[in-house]
Amino acid sequence: MQVMHWVSGFGKETEVLEPRELRLMIYDELKLTQKIYKRHFSISHP
């Protein structure tokens, strides 16, 4: 999705405020990505 790619290009300080649907979609994608990285690369939070 081009919008998500554009938003992620701003880095970890990015926060989507509106529309709520986009904010939730990005949140869901990040949670899924976090699960994948934890499972495949054993990354843990400090």
C-alpha positions in Angstrom: 0.0 0.0 0.0 1.5 3.3 -1.1 0.2 5.3 1.8 1.6 3.0 4.4 5.0 3.0 2.6 4.9 6.8 2.5 4.0 7.1 6.2 6.7 4.6 7.3 9.3 6.6 5.4 9.1 9.2 8.1 10.6 6.8 10.7 9.8 5.7 14.2 8.6 9.1 15.3 5.7 9.1 12.9 2.2 9.1 14.4 -0.9 8.8 12.2 -3.7 10.9 13.7 -6.4 10.7 11.1 -8.2 9.0 9.5 -8.8 6.6 12.4 -9.1 3.7 9.9 -5.5 4.3 8.6 -4.2 4.6 12.2 -5.7 1.3 13.1 -4.5 -0.4 9.9 -0.9 0.7 10.5 -1.2 -0.3 14.2 -2.3 -3.8 13.1 0.5 -4.1 10.5 3.1 -3.1 13.1 1.9 -5.6 15.6 2.1 -8.3 12.9 5.6 -7.2 11.9 6.6 -7.3 15.6 5.4 -10.9 16.0 7.3 -11.9 12.8 10.5 -10.4 14.0 10.2 -11.8 17.5 9.5 -15.3 16.1 12.2 -15.3 13.3 15.0 -13.3 14.9 14.4 -13.6 18.6 14.4 -9.9 19.1 13.3 -8.9 22.6 12.5 -5.5 24.1 15.0 -4.1 26.6 
